[in-house]
Each structure stands twice: as structure tokens, then as C-alpha cells.
Amino acid sequence: MPKMKTNRAAAKRFRKTGTGRVRRSKCGLRHGMISKNRKQRRRLRKAVTVHDHQEKRIKKLLPYG
């Protein structure tokens, strides 16, 4: 059986935590920072965990870990 290839698009967007959950960064932090307030920009910096119904599909794309 050959090794399963990692989906490179998913590897750039998601990463696994130590407990096996999948984390992603929030959108909306690329441009247009002047129109967003400081509190909103600070919240966008933090990564969040992926929803449960999407986590199983993403883990198939990331065979490592």
C-alpha cells in the first residue's frame, strides 16, 4: 500500500493540535485594517478550532500526526 499524500492546500490552511483537534486562522486580516476597530483586529489574530462536522473531512487531507 503506498503512502497517502498530504493535500498541500489543506496543509497551508490547517494544523493539528497536540490533542488531535484541527485549528485554522480567521479570515478578514489581509487588507482593510483601517476600517476595523482595534478589538476586532485583535480577535482576528487568534486561531480557532474547526467545527466538529468539518474536522473529520480535514483530517483525511492531513494524514500526518
URURUR-V75777 format. One record per backbone hydrogen bond with DSSP energy under -1.0 kcal/mol. CO is the residue of the C=O (numbers start at 1). NH is the residue of the N-H. Records with the same first field share a line. If there is no record, write none. Layout:
# URURUR-V75777
CO->NH + NH
This chain:
# URURUR-V75777
7->11
8->12
10->14
15->23
17->20
21->17
22->50
23->15
24->48
37->41
38->42
39->43
40->44
48->24
51->54 + 55
54->58
55->59
58->62
61->7
